[in-house]
């Protein structure tokens, strides 16, 4: 294989990839949490939340692939184990089955955490002048900001 030459130094590619690894871990952890809640939600808002959670985890499944592929594009190995994700993620796993209201609150917090992780990663990408990562991360931020707004709106 030839050396990668995309106009970003190896040092900068590694720094950006480290931020992306955290974004990947947060996204995968939130994907699992959302899928779990989709399966286990009950209560008066069952149908609405069941369908909403399905939309969210489906979108997250695509996102984790996009993020992992960007890491690989930067010529860095993407994490892919529960152990790695648990070490890298800022989102805590949930024990048991919370109430539907608690599920909404936990997912809102998770989406907001991904926005914060995205902001950190965005700064690294900006410093490296990595427009492709900037675009990816900006899109992720917009999606998670909107999703957290929609989740909060169910609590009004």
Buried (B, 14 or more C-beta within 10 A) or exposed (E): EEEEEEEBEEEBBBBBBBBBBBBBBBBBBBBBBBBBBBEBBEEEBEEEBBEBBBEBBBBBBEBBEEBBEBBEBBBBEBBEEEEBBBEBBBBEEBEEBBEBEEBBBBBBBBBBBBBEBBEEBBEBBBEBEBEBBBEBBEEBBEBBBEBBEBBBEBEE
